[in-house]
Amino acid sequence: MSTYEIRLFGDPVLRQRAAEVTEIDGRLARLATDMVETMYAAPGAGLAATQVGVDKRLFVYDDGEGDGPRTIVNPVITESRGEWAFEEGCLSVPGLHWTIVRPKEVHLTGYDIEGNELSIEADEYLARIFQHELDHLDGILLLERLDKQTRKDAMRTLRNRGLVRGVPAGEGSGL
Ligand code: ZN
């Protein structure tokens, strides 16, 4: 097992839409294992393949409820309901977090790392992880989920910090 370097805000790979996974095999399982290790080392609760520079639609997560870590391949949110405000951070934008309102519940489909079809009903924190990681696979960072003024302030903070490089990660809120 080994860990990846987590790509930070400003890296163009974070703006790319990742490609569908066409084969779930031993190589993909190794990637997932290394991503899990990278996520725990950060530490974070979720990590998308694009965050380690890999162009594949896959993310790993552990919501701390005891059944993690888990891997989702080719995830799709098929339904979302309600609204929920949550203080959200990102491992690719370390040390910063914002209250972001997103749907409270989502239904997610995809595949596990053995190739079994998944259909998961998620609420609150788990739903937030799914939406955040899926955004990464679509090349969207949480900054784009901020209102205009908050985003302006955030961009100024990032500029003042030299585009976040060298800033220590926050405490466990990273996704
Ligand atoms: Zn993130």
Backbone and ligand atoms as CSV (ligand in chain L), in Angstrom:
chain,resi,resn,atom,element,x,y,z
A,1,MET,N,N,0.836,-1.190,0.000
A,1,MET,CA,C,0.000,0.000,0.000
A,1,MET,C,C,0.877,1.247,0.000
A,2,SER,N,N,0.335,2.285,-0.587
A,2,SER,CA,C,1.061,3.553,-0.577
A,2,SER,C,C,0.051,4.691,-0.628
A,3,THR,N,N,0.533,5.885,-0.371
A,3,THR,CA,C,-0.377,7.019,-0.398
A,3,THR,C,C,-0.047,7.925,-1.586
A,4,TYR,N,N,-1.050,8.650,-1.996
A,4,TYR,CA,C,-0.902,9.623,-3.079
A,4,TYR,C,C,-0.713,11.014,-2.500
A,5,GLU,N,N,-0.197,11.882,-3.324
A,5,GLU,CA,C,-0.202,13.302,-2.993
A,5,GLU,C,C,-1.576,13.856,-3.379
A,6,ILE,N,N,-2.203,14.565,-2.470
A,6,ILE,CA,C,-3.519,15.146,-2.764
A,6,ILE,C,C,-3.335,16.447,-3.539
A,7,ARG,N,N,-3.998,16.512,-4.692
A,7,ARG,CA,C,-3.900,17.714,-5.542
A,7,ARG,C,C,-4.662,18.863,-4.892
A,8,LEU,N,N,-4.069,20.041,-4.972
A,8,LEU,CA,C,-4.633,21.212,-4.314
A,8,LEU,C,C,-5.264,22.180,-5.303
A,9,PHE,N,N,-6.137,23.017,-4.764
A,9,PHE,CA,C,-6.775,24.084,-5.529
A,9,PHE,C,C,-5.765,24.752,-6.455
A,10,GLY,N,N,-6.140,24.926,-7.710
A,10,GLY,CA,C,-5.238,25.505,-8.690
A,10,GLY,C,C,-4.719,24.449,-9.657
A,11,ASP,N,N,-4.765,23.183,-9.258
A,11,ASP,CA,C,-4.326,22.095,-10.133
A,11,ASP,C,C,-5.431,21.834,-11.165
A,12,PRO,N,N,-5.097,21.923,-12.451
A,12,PRO,CA,C,-6.145,21.792,-13.479
A,12,PRO,C,C,-6.890,20.453,-13.447
A,13,VAL,N,N,-6.285,19.417,-12.888
A,13,VAL,CA,C,-6.945,18.106,-12.864
A,13,VAL,C,C,-8.238,18.166,-12.046
A,14,LEU,N,N,-8.295,19.131,-11.106
A,14,LEU,CA,C,-9.492,19.262,-10.263
A,14,LEU,C,C,-10.663,19.874,-11.025
A,15,ARG,N,N,-10.399,20.390,-12.220
A,15,ARG,CA,C,-11.466,21.000,-13.023
A,15,ARG,C,C,-11.964,20.081,-14.128
A,16,GLN,N,N,-11.418,18.877,-14.175
A,16,GLN,CA,C,-11.791,17.955,-15.249
A,16,GLN,C,C,-12.916,17.030,-14.833
A,17,ARG,N,N,-13.776,16.712,-15.802
A,17,ARG,CA,C,-14.770,15.670,-15.557
A,17,ARG,C,C,-14.084,14.330,-15.769
A,18,ALA,N,N,-14.138,13.466,-14.751
A,18,ALA,CA,C,-13.439,12.179,-14.819
A,18,ALA,C,C,-14.184,11.205,-15.734
A,19,ALA,N,N,-13.433,10.272,-16.297
A,19,ALA,CA,C,-13.985,9.295,-17.235
A,19,ALA,C,C,-14.646,8.132,-16.491
A,20,GLU,N,N,-15.679,7.568,-17.103
A,20,GLU,CA,C,-16.344,6.389,-16.547
A,20,GLU,C,C,-15.339,5.252,-16.406
A,21,VAL,N,N,-15.485,4.481,-15.347
A,21,VAL,CA,C,-14.688,3.267,-15.188
A,21,VAL,C,C,-15.306,2.187,-16.075
A,22,THR,N,N,-14.479,1.539,-16.894
A,22,THR,CA,C,-15.012,0.520,-17.801
A,22,THR,C,C,-14.720,-0.893,-17.304
A,23,GLU,N,N,-13.779,-1.017,-16.382
A,23,GLU,CA,C,-13.442,-2.350,-15.884
A,23,GLU,C,C,-13.076,-2.280,-14.406
A,24,ILE,N,N,-13.781,-3.082,-13.608
A,24,ILE,CA,C,-13.465,-3.160,-12.188
A,24,ILE,C,C,-12.573,-4.391,-11.993
A,25,ASP,N,N,-11.300,-4.137,-11.784
A,25,ASP,CA,C,-10.337,-5.242,-11.723
A,25,ASP,C,C,-9.363,-5.020,-10.558
A,26,GLY,N,N,-8.346,-5.847,-10.488
A,26,GLY,CA,C,-7.371,-5.769,-9.398
A,26,GLY,C,C,-6.649,-4.434,-9.361
A,27,ARG,N,N,-6.407,-3.872,-10.528
A,27,ARG,CA,C,-5.724,-2.564,-10.571
A,27,ARG,C,C,-6.572,-1.486,-9.925
A,28,LEU,N,N,-7.869,-1.533,-10.234
A,28,LEU,CA,C,-8.770,-0.536,-9.657
A,28,LEU,C,C,-8.871,-0.736,-8.137
A,29,ALA,N,N,-8.874,-2.014,-7.712
A,29,ALA,CA,C,-8.941,-2.310,-6.271
A,29,ALA,C,C,-7.705,-1.757,-5.561
A,30,ARG,N,N,-6.545,-1.857,-6.206
A,30,ARG,CA,C,-5.318,-1.308,-5.603
A,30,ARG,C,C,-5.390,0.209,-5.510
A,31,LEU,N,N,-5.917,0.813,-6.563
A,31,LEU,CA,C,-6.107,2.268,-6.537
A,31,LEU,C,C,-6.998,2.659,-5.359
A,32,ALA,N,N,-8.104,1.920,-5.193
A,32,ALA,CA,C,-9.045,2.237,-4.105
A,32,ALA,C,C,-8.366,2.076,-2.744
A,33,THR,N,N,-7.589,1.006,-2.580
A,33,THR,CA,C,-6.880,0.768,-1.311
A,33,THR,C,C,-5.929,1.922,-1.009
A,34,ASP,N,N,-5.200,2.353,-2.002
A,34,ASP,CA,C,-4.251,3.462,-1.799
A,34,ASP,C,C,-4.971,4.783,-1.557
A,35,MET,N,N,-6.125,4.943,-2.195
A,35,MET,CA,C,-6.911,6.162,-1.946
A,35,MET,C,C,-7.451,6.182,-0.515
A,36,VAL,N,N,-7.882,5.012,-0.031
A,36,VAL,CA,C,-8.366,4.932,1.359
A,36,VAL,C,C,-7.241,5.311,2.310
A,37,GLU,N,N,-6.054,4.776,2.060
A,37,GLU,CA,C,-4.926,5.089,2.939
A,37,GLU,C,C,-4.607,6.593,2.899
A,38,THR,N,N,-4.662,7.177,1.696
A,38,THR,CA,C,-4.417,8.608,1.532
A,38,THR,C,C,-5.463,9.421,2.285
A,39,MET,N,N,-6.723,8.971,2.195
A,39,MET,CA,C,-7.826,9.670,2.881
A,39,MET,C,C,-7.624,9.648,4.399
A,40,TYR,N,N,-7.301,8.474,4.938
A,40,TYR,CA,C,-7.108,8.372,6.391
A,40,TYR,C,C,-5.892,9.175,6.849
A,41,ALA,N,N,-4.848,9.209,6.043
A,41,ALA,CA,C,-3.636,9.925,6.424
A,41,ALA,C,C,-3.857,11.436,6.462
A,42,ALA,N,N,-4.813,11.920,5.634
A,42,ALA,CA,C,-4.991,13.380,5.468
A,42,ALA,C,C,-5.230,14.171,6.774
A,43,PRO,N,N,-6.185,13.896,7.681
A,43,PRO,CA,C,-7.252,12.895,7.563
A,43,PRO,C,C,-8.488,13.523,6.926
A,44,GLY,N,N,-9.279,12.658,6.264
A,44,GLY,CA,C,-10.510,13.130,5.645
A,44,GLY,C,C,-11.571,12.046,5.684
A,45,ALA,N,N,-12.787,12.418,5.302
A,45,ALA,CA,C,-13.915,11.489,5.323
A,45,ALA,C,C,-14.285,11.005,3.921
A,46,GLY,N,N,-13.659,11.624,2.906
A,46,GLY,CA,C,-13.947,11.223,1.545
A,46,GLY,C,C,-12.824,11.683,0.627
A,47,LEU,N,N,-12.620,10.946,-0.459
A,47,LEU,CA,C,-11.580,11.324,-1.418
A,47,LEU,C,C,-11.972,10.813,-2.799
A,48,ALA,N,N,-11.948,11.713,-3.770
A,48,ALA,CA,C,-12.285,11.351,-5.148
A,48,ALA,C,C,-11.001,11.122,-5.942
A,49,ALA,N,N,-11.086,10.243,-6.953
A,49,ALA,CA,C,-9.905,9.878,-7.739
A,49,ALA,C,C,-9.247,11.102,-8.370
A,50,THR,N,N,-10.054,12.072,-8.798
A,50,THR,CA,C,-9.473,13.274,-9.411
A,50,THR,C,C,-8.578,14.020,-8.430
A,51,GLN,N,N,-8.851,13.890,-7.138
A,51,GLN,CA,C,-8.034,14.584,-6.125
A,51,GLN,C,C,-6.636,13.991,-5.999
A,52,VAL,N,N,-6.450,12.784,-6.541
A,52,VAL,CA,C,-5.093,12.229,-6.567
A,52,VAL,C,C,-4.604,12.128,-8.011
A,53,GLY,N,N,-5.260,12.897,-8.895
A,53,GLY,CA,C,-4.788,13.003,-10.271
A,53,GLY,C,C,-5.150,11.833,-11.164
A,54,VAL,N,N,-6.148,11.029,-10.742
A,54,VAL,CA,C,-6.552,9.863,-11.535
A,54,VAL,C,C,-7.891,10.145,-12.216
A,55,ASP,N,N,-7.911,9.978,-13.534
A,55,ASP,CA,C,-9.068,10.313,-14.352
A,55,ASP,C,C,-10.067,9.149,-14.398
A,56,LYS,N,N,-10.673,8.848,-13.266
A,56,LYS,CA,C,-11.656,7.758,-13.196
A,56,LYS,C,C,-12.775,8.161,-12.249
A,57,ARG,N,N,-14.013,7.715,-12.620
A,57,ARG,CA,C,-15.151,8.053,-11.762
A,57,ARG,C,C,-15.247,7.057,-10.606
A,58,LEU,N,N,-14.582,7.420,-9.521
A,58,LEU,CA,C,-14.542,6.575,-8.333
A,58,LEU,C,C,-14.202,7.442,-7.132
A,59,PHE,N,N,-14.845,7.152,-5.992
A,59,PHE,CA,C,-14.424,7.812,-4.758
A,59,PHE,C,C,-14.473,6.834,-3.601
A,60,VAL,N,N,-13.744,7.174,-2.549
A,60,VAL,CA,C,-13.755,6.378,-1.320
A,60,VAL,C,C,-14.269,7.270,-0.200
A,61,TYR,N,N,-14.824,6.654,0.821
A,61,TYR,CA,C,-15.304,7.453,1.951
A,61,TYR,C,C,-15.377,6.594,3.198
A,62,ASP,N,N,-15.437,7.288,4.326
A,62,ASP,CA,C,-15.734,6.655,5.606
A,62,ASP,C,C,-16.449,7.709,6.435
A,63,ASP,N,N,-17.740,7.500,6.643
A,63,ASP,CA,C,-18.525,8.516,7.351
A,63,ASP,C,C,-18.436,8.352,8.867
A,64,GLY,N,N,-17.595,7.417,9.331
A,64,GLY,CA,C,-17.374,7.257,10.762
A,64,GLY,C,C,-18.464,6.476,11.479
A,65,GLU,N,N,-19.368,5.863,10.698
A,65,GLU,CA,C,-20.471,5.109,11.310
A,65,GLU,C,C,-20.115,3.643,11.532
A,66,GLY,N,N,-18.875,3.274,11.209
A,66,GLY,CA,C,-18.420,1.925,11.537
A,66,GLY,C,C,-18.446,0.920,10.396
A,67,ASP,N,N,-19.043,1.287,9.247
A,67,ASP,CA,C,-19.072,0.314,8.149
A,67,ASP,C,C,-18.112,0.701,7.014
A,68,GLY,N,N,-17.302,1.730,7.277
A,68,GLY,CA,C,-16.342,2.170,6.253
A,68,GLY,C,C,-15.016,1.498,6.424
A,69,PRO,N,N,-14.058,1.680,5.547
A,69,PRO,CA,C,-14.163,2.510,4.352
A,69,PRO,C,C,-14.905,1.793,3.222
A,70,ARG,N,N,-15.507,2.612,2.352
A,70,ARG,CA,C,-16.191,2.029,1.195
A,70,ARG,C,C,-15.769,2.770,-0.070
A,71,THR,N,N,-15.922,2.051,-1.171
A,71,THR,CA,C,-15.570,2.597,-2.487
A,71,THR,C,C,-16.810,2.608,-3.365
A,72,ILE,N,N,-17.032,3.684,-4.079
A,72,ILE,CA,C,-18.138,3.761,-5.041
A,72,ILE,C,C,-17.558,4.045,-6.426
A,73,VAL,N,N,-17.892,3.166,-7.362
A,73,VAL,CA,C,-17.427,3.294,-8.743
A,73,VAL,C,C,-18.592,3.765,-9.607
A,74,ASN,N,N,-18.307,4.681,-10.524
A,74,ASN,CA,C,-19.326,5.245,-11.428
A,74,ASN,C,C,-20.582,5.695,-10.684
A,75,PRO,N,N,-20.421,6.529,-9.669
A,75,PRO,CA,C,-21.591,6.958,-8.895
A,75,PRO,C,C,-22.498,7.899,-9.676
A,76,VAL,N,N,-23.799,7.755,-9.405
A,76,VAL,CA,C,-24.800,8.657,-9.988
A,76,VAL,C,C,-25.807,8.996,-8.899
A,77,ILE,N,N,-26.106,10.272,-8.747
A,77,ILE,CA,C,-27.192,10.659,-7.846
A,77,ILE,C,C,-28.465,10.692,-8.665
A,78,THR,N,N,-29.400,9.813,-8.314
A,78,THR,CA,C,-30.618,9.670,-9.114
A,78,THR,C,C,-31.760,10.519,-8.569
A,79,GLU,N,N,-31.628,10.939,-7.304
A,79,GLU,CA,C,-32.710,11.700,-6.689
A,79,GLU,C,C,-32.150,12.495,-5.524
A,80,SER,N,N,-32.649,13.703,-5.302
A,80,SER,CA,C,-32.237,14.457,-4.121
A,80,SER,C,C,-33.421,15.235,-3.576
A,81,ARG,N,N,-33.441,15.388,-2.249
A,81,ARG,CA,C,-34.592,16.001,-1.580
A,81,ARG,C,C,-34.136,16.903,-0.435
A,82,GLY,N,N,-34.904,17.955,-0.189
A,82,GLY,CA,C,-34.720,18.780,0.996
A,82,GLY,C,C,-33.512,19.700,0.923
A,83,GLU,N,N,-33.218,20.325,2.055
A,83,GLU,CA,C,-32.078,21.244,2.163
A,83,GLU,C,C,-31.414,21.025,3.501
A,84,TRP,N,N,-30.095,21.143,3.526
A,84,TRP,CA,C,-29.364,20.952,4.785
A,84,TRP,C,C,-28.113,21.812,4.750
A,85,ALA,N,N,-27.907,22.594,5.810
A,85,ALA,CA,C,-26.712,23.433,5.911
A,85,ALA,C,C,-25.649,22.678,6.698
A,86,PHE,N,N,-24.449,22.663,6.169
A,86,PHE,CA,C,-23.363,21.928,6.825
A,86,PHE,C,C,-22.048,22.659,6.583
A,87,GLU,N,N,-21.218,22.688,7.607
A,87,GLU,CA,C,-19.889,23.302,7.536
A,87,GLU,C,C,-18.987,22.351,6.749
A,88,GLU,N,N,-18.674,22.722,5.502
A,88,GLU,CA,C,-18.021,21.805,4.581
A,88,GLU,C,C,-16.583,22.230,4.309
A,89,GLY,N,N,-15.678,21.266,4.328
A,89,GLY,CA,C,-14.287,21.512,3.979
A,89,GLY,C,C,-13.877,20.608,2.834
A,90,CYS,N,N,-12.651,20.783,2.341
A,90,CYS,CA,C,-12.175,19.974,1.217
A,90,CYS,C,C,-10.676,19.766,1.358
A,91,LEU,N,N,-10.227,18.533,1.173
A,91,LEU,CA,C,-8.793,18.232,1.289
A,91,LEU,C,C,-7.977,18.968,0.223
A,92,SER,N,N,-8.640,19.375,-0.862
A,92,SER,CA,C,-7.937,20.092,-1.923
A,92,SER,C,C,-7.933,21.606,-1.703
A,93,VAL,N,N,-8.682,22.043,-0.697
A,93,VAL,CA,C,-8.682,23.457,-0.309
A,93,VAL,C,C,-8.444,23.487,1.208
A,94,PRO,N,N,-7.263,23.067,1.643
A,94,PRO,CA,C,-7.037,22.784,3.066
A,94,PRO,C,C,-7.144,24.008,3.961
A,95,GLY,N,N,-7.613,23.744,5.173
A,95,GLY,CA,C,-7.625,24.770,6.204
A,95,GLY,C,C,-8.803,25.723,6.142
A,96,LEU,N,N,-9.696,25.560,5.179
A,96,LEU,CA,C,-10.832,26.471,5.027
A,96,LEU,C,C,-12.124,25.663,5.008
A,97,HIS,N,N,-13.183,26.271,5.533
A,97,HIS,CA,C,-14.483,25.618,5.447
A,97,HIS,C,C,-15.586,26.663,5.466
A,98,TRP,N,N,-16.698,26.296,4.881
A,98,TRP,CA,C,-17.829,27.215,4.748
A,98,TRP,C,C,-19.114,26.461,4.995
A,99,THR,N,N,-20.119,27.198,5.488
A,99,THR,CA,C,-21.457,26.608,5.611
A,99,THR,C,C,-22.081,26.602,4.221
A,100,ILE,N,N,-22.411,25.423,3.757
A,100,ILE,CA,C,-22.978,25.280,2.412
A,100,ILE,C,C,-24.306,24.528,2.520
A,101,VAL,N,N,-25.305,25.054,1.825
A,101,VAL,CA,C,-26.613,24.400,1.801
A,101,VAL,C,C,-26.692,23.527,0.551
A,102,ARG,N,N,-27.026,22.275,0.771
A,102,ARG,CA,C,-27.234,21.342,-0.348
A,102,ARG,C,C,-28.425,20.463,0.020
A,103,PRO,N,N,-28.884,19.638,-0.941
A,103,PRO,CA,C,-29.963,18.703,-0.597
A,103,PRO,C,C,-29.605,17.845,0.620
A,104,LYS,N,N,-30.623,17.555,1.439
A,104,LYS,CA,C,-30.426,16.819,2.681
A,104,LYS,C,C,-30.318,15.315,2.437
A,105,GLU,N,N,-31.107,14.834,1.486
A,105,GLU,CA,C,-31.115,13.398,1.206
A,105,GLU,C,C,-30.835,13.169,-0.276
A,106,VAL,N,N,-30.079,12.120,-0.548
A,106,VAL,CA,C,-29.859,11.747,-1.946
A,106,VAL,C,C,-29.974,10.231,-2.098
A,107,HIS,N,N,-30.317,9.831,-3.297
A,107,HIS,CA,C,-30.264,8.413,-3.640
A,107,HIS,C,C,-29.108,8.243,-4.624
A,108,LEU,N,N,-28.199,7.355,-4.280
A,108,LEU,CA,C,-26.995,7.174,-5.088
A,108,LEU,C,C,-26.926,5.746,-5.611
A,109,THR,N,N,-26.605,5.616,-6.884
A,109,THR,CA,C,-26.374,4.290,-7.440
A,109,THR,C,C,-24.946,4.226,-7.970
A,110,GLY,N,N,-24.449,3.021,-8.150
A,110,GLY,CA,C,-23.091,2.825,-8.635
A,110,GLY,C,C,-22.684,1.390,-8.414
A,111,TYR,N,N,-21.398,1.166,-8.283
A,111,TYR,CA,C,-20.870,-0.190,-8.096
A,111,TYR,C,C,-19.860,-0.179,-6.962
A,112,ASP,N,N,-19.781,-1.298,-6.237
A,112,ASP,CA,C,-18.701,-1.409,-5.258
A,112,ASP,C,C,-17.458,-1.951,-5.971
A,113,ILE,N,N,-16.382,-2.121,-5.202
A,113,ILE,CA,C,-15.107,-2.461,-5.826
A,113,ILE,C,C,-15.061,-3.930,-6.272
A,114,GLU,N,N,-16.114,-4.717,-5.887
A,114,GLU,CA,C,-16.225,-6.086,-6.412
A,114,GLU,C,C,-17.097,-6.130,-7.672
A,115,GLY,N,N,-17.651,-4.981,-8.027
A,115,GLY,CA,C,-18.491,-4.937,-9.219
A,115,GLY,C,C,-19.963,-5.153,-8.948
A,116,ASN,N,N,-20.345,-5.217,-7.665
A,116,ASN,CA,C,-21.765,-5.361,-7.317
A,116,ASN,C,C,-22.481,-4.022,-7.454
A,117,GLU,N,N,-23.702,-4.085,-7.972
A,117,GLU,CA,C,-24.497,-2.865,-8.082
A,117,GLU,C,C,-24.886,-2.360,-6.709
A,118,LEU,N,N,-24.834,-1.039,-6.544
A,118,LEU,CA,C,-25.194,-0.418,-5.278
A,118,LEU,C,C,-26.381,0.506,-5.481
A,119,SER,N,N,-27.197,0.610,-4.461
A,119,SER,CA,C,-28.309,1.546,-4.445
A,119,SER,C,C,-28.445,2.007,-3.002
A,120,ILE,N,N,-28.012,3.252,-2.727
A,120,ILE,CA,C,-27.899,3.708,-1.344
A,120,ILE,C,C,-28.749,4.953,-1.116
A,121,GLU,N,N,-29.545,4.904,-0.066
A,121,GLU,CA,C,-30.317,6.055,0.386
A,121,GLU,C,C,-29.488,6.746,1.472
A,122,ALA,N,N,-29.123,8.002,1.279
A,122,ALA,CA,C,-28.241,8.679,2.235
A,122,ALA,C,C,-28.886,9.969,2.725
A,123,ASP,N,N,-28.609,10.285,3.993
A,123,ASP,CA,C,-29.175,11.455,4.634
A,123,ASP,C,C,-28.042,12.281,5.246
A,124,GLU,N,N,-28.251,13.586,5.373
A,124,GLU,CA,C,-27.350,14.498,6.078
A,124,GLU,C,C,-25.869,14.275,5.751
A,125,TYR,N,N,-25.052,13.849,6.737
A,125,TYR,CA,C,-23.596,13.818,6.530
A,125,TYR,C,C,-23.186,12.900,5.368
A,126,LEU,N,N,-23.772,11.689,5.335
A,126,LEU,CA,C,-23.408,10.771,4.249
A,126,LEU,C,C,-23.847,11.343,2.896
A,127,ALA,N,N,-25.031,11.939,2.874
A,127,ALA,CA,C,-25.509,12.569,1.636
A,127,ALA,C,C,-24.568,13.693,1.216
A,128,ARG,N,N,-24.024,14.421,2.202
A,128,ARG,CA,C,-23.098,15.513,1.915
A,128,ARG,C,C,-21.799,14.983,1.316
A,129,ILE,N,N,-21.295,13.888,1.899
A,129,ILE,CA,C,-20.074,13.279,1.350
A,129,ILE,C,C,-20.308,12.886,-0.113
A,130,PHE,N,N,-21.415,12.216,-0.371
A,130,PHE,CA,C,-21.700,11.758,-1.740
A,130,PHE,C,C,-21.738,12.939,-2.714
A,131,GLN,N,N,-22.423,14.009,-2.324
A,131,GLN,CA,C,-22.567,15.154,-3.235
A,131,GLN,C,C,-21.222,15.841,-3.463
A,132,HIS,N,N,-20.433,15.965,-2.390
A,132,HIS,CA,C,-19.128,16.619,-2.498
A,132,HIS,C,C,-18.193,15.819,-3.407
A,133,GLU,N,N,-18.152,14.487,-3.198
A,133,GLU,CA,C,-17.236,13.654,-3.994
A,133,GLU,C,C,-17.696,13.570,-5.446
A,134,LEU,N,N,-18.994,13.490,-5.653
A,134,LEU,CA,C,-19.500,13.449,-7.025
A,134,LEU,C,C,-19.177,14.754,-7.755
A,135,ASP,N,N,-19.275,15.869,-7.045
A,135,ASP,CA,C,-18.856,17.149,-7.617
A,135,ASP,C,C,-17.405,17.071,-8.089
A,136,HIS,N,N,-16.533,16.501,-7.267
A,136,HIS,CA,C,-15.120,16.365,-7.673
A,136,HIS,C,C,-15.004,15.612,-8.997
A,137,LEU,N,N,-15.785,14.554,-9.143
A,137,LEU,CA,C,-15.689,13.751,-10.372
A,137,LEU,C,C,-16.231,14.516,-11.573
A,138,ASP,N,N,-17.011,15.561,-11.319
A,138,ASP,CA,C,-17.509,16.427,-12.390
A,138,ASP,C,C,-16.661,17.687,-12.552
A,139,GLY,N,N,-15.549,17.747,-11.817
A,139,GLY,CA,C,-14.644,18.891,-11.942
A,139,GLY,C,C,-15.114,20.130,-11.201
A,140,ILE,N,N,-15.967,19.926,-10.193
A,140,ILE,CA,C,-16.530,21.062,-9.451
A,140,ILE,C,C,-15.975,21.075,-8.029
A,141,LEU,N,N,-15.450,22.234,-7.620
A,141,LEU,CA,C,-14.971,22.388,-6.240
A,141,LEU,C,C,-16.038,23.083,-5.397
A,142,LEU,N,N,-15.949,22.878,-4.088
A,142,LEU,CA,C,-16.967,23.449,-3.188
A,142,LEU,C,C,-17.056,24.966,-3.293
A,143,LEU,N,N,-15.983,25.617,-3.754
A,143,LEU,CA,C,-16.003,27.078,-3.934
A,143,LEU,C,C,-17.126,27.495,-4.870
A,144,GLU,N,N,-17.432,26.612,-5.828
A,144,GLU,CA,C,-18.484,26.934,-6.793
A,144,GLU,C,C,-19.870,26.801,-6.190
A,145,ARG,N,N,-19.950,26.252,-4.982
A,145,ARG,CA,C,-21.235,26.115,-4.284
A,145,ARG,C,C,-21.482,27.265,-3.321
A,146,LEU,N,N,-20.538,28.222,-3.269
A,146,LEU,CA,C,-20.696,29.377,-2.386
A,146,LEU,C,C,-21.469,30.476,-3.096
A,147,ASP,N,N,-22.119,31.333,-2.304
A,147,ASP,CA,C,-22.756,32.481,-2.936
A,147,ASP,C,C,-21.662,33.447,-3.411
A,148,LYS,N,N,-22.071,34.409,-4.261
A,148,LYS,CA,C,-21.104,35.242,-4.985
A,148,LYS,C,C,-20.136,35.961,-4.045
A,149,GLN,N,N,-20.691,36.607,-2.993
A,149,GLN,CA,C,-19.831,37.382,-2.100
A,149,GLN,C,C,-18.889,36.474,-1.308
A,150,THR,N,N,-19.400,35.358,-0.817
A,150,THR,CA,C,-18.568,34.437,-0.039
A,150,THR,C,C,-17.451,33.883,-0.920
A,151,ARG,N,N,-17.787,33.606,-2.183
A,151,ARG,CA,C,-16.768,33.083,-3.096
A,151,ARG,C,C,-15.673,34.127,-3.347
A,152,LYS,N,N,-16.106,35.382,-3.488
A,152,LYS,CA,C,-15.128,36.456,-3.676
A,152,LYS,C,C,-14.160,36.530,-2.494
A,153,ASP,N,N,-14.729,36.477,-1.277
A,153,ASP,CA,C,-13.903,36.518,-0.059
A,153,ASP,C,C,-12.974,35.297,-0.015
A,154,ALA,N,N,-13.519,34.145,-0.390
A,154,ALA,CA,C,-12.727,32.909,-0.358
A,154,ALA,C,C,-11.552,32.998,-1.327
A,155,MET,N,N,-11.818,33.528,-2.527
A,155,MET,CA,C,-10.762,33.635,-3.532
A,155,MET,C,C,-9.666,34.593,-3.063
A,156,ARG,N,N,-10.082,35.656,-2.346
A,156,ARG,CA,C,-9.093,36.597,-1.836
A,156,ARG,C,C,-8.223,35.899,-0.777
A,157,THR,N,N,-8.864,35.140,0.101
A,157,THR,CA,C,-8.117,34.386,1.120
A,157,THR,C,C,-7.129,33.441,0.453
A,158,LEU,N,N,-7.578,32.740,-0.577
A,158,LEU,CA,C,-6.705,31.772,-1.258
A,158,LEU,C,C,-5.528,32.476,-1.924
A,159,ARG,N,N,-5.812,33.635,-2.519
A,159,ARG,CA,C,-4.729,34.393,-3.154
A,159,ARG,C,C,-3.710,34.838,-2.113
A,160,ASN,N,N,-4.234,35.346,-0.968
A,160,ASN,CA,C,-3.333,35.803,0.095
A,160,ASN,C,C,-2.479,34.671,0.638
A,161,ARG,N,N,-2.995,33.464,0.534
A,161,ARG,CA,C,-2.241,32.314,1.030
A,161,ARG,C,C,-1.376,31.687,-0.054
A,162,GLY,N,N,-1.209,32.390,-1.169
A,162,GLY,CA,C,-0.410,31.827,-2.247
A,162,GLY,C,C,-1.058,30.583,-2.815
A,163,LEU,N,N,-2.390,30.649,-3.059
A,163,LEU,CA,C,-3.162,29.536,-3.607
A,163,LEU,C,C,-3.047,28.284,-2.760
A,164,VAL,N,N,-3.147,28.479,-1.468
A,164,VAL,CA,C,-3.287,27.450,-0.438
A,164,VAL,C,C,-2.105,26.489,-0.271
A,165,ARG,N,N,-1.120,26.541,-1.120
A,165,ARG,CA,C,-0.024,25.577,-0.938
A,165,ARG,C,C,0.717,25.851,0.361
A,166,GLY,N,N,1.044,24.807,1.076
A,166,GLY,CA,C,1.797,24.944,2.314
A,166,GLY,C,C,0.943,25.230,3.534
A,167,VAL,N,N,-0.382,25.302,3.341
A,167,VAL,CA,C,-1.267,25.547,4.481
A,167,VAL,C,C,-1.615,24.210,5.125
A,168,PRO,N,N,-1.464,24.079,6.429
A,168,PRO,CA,C,-1.796,22.812,7.069
A,168,PRO,C,C,-3.281,22.492,6.965
A,169,ALA,N,N,-3.606,21.217,6.865
A,169,ALA,CA,C,-5.002,20.798,6.724
A,169,ALA,C,C,-5.777,21.072,7.995
A,170,GLY,N,N,-7.076,21.296,7.829
A,170,GLY,CA,C,-7.942,21.513,8.974
A,170,GLY,C,C,-8.208,20.212,9.714
A,171,GLU,N,N,-9.012,20.298,10.750
A,171,GLU,CA,C,-9.245,19.160,11.626
A,171,GLU,C,C,-10.391,18.302,11.120
A,172,GLY,N,N,-10.096,17.322,10.330
A,172,GLY,CA,C,-11.090,16.278,10.054
A,172,GLY,C,C,-12.298,16.632,9.231
A,173,SER,N,N,-12.427,17.888,8.782
A,173,SER,CA,C,-13.609,18.236,8.022
A,173,SER,C,C,-13.392,18.021,6.537
A,174,GLY,N,N,-12.235,17.510,6.180
A,174,GLY,CA,C,-11.871,17.411,4.769
A,174,GLY,C,C,-12.622,16.326,4.029
A,175,LEU,N,N,-13.079,16.671,2.832
A,175,LEU,CA,C,-13.742,15.709,1.979
A,175,LEU,C,C,-13.030,15.715,0.643
L,1,ZN,ZN,ZN,-13.111,17.843,-1.632
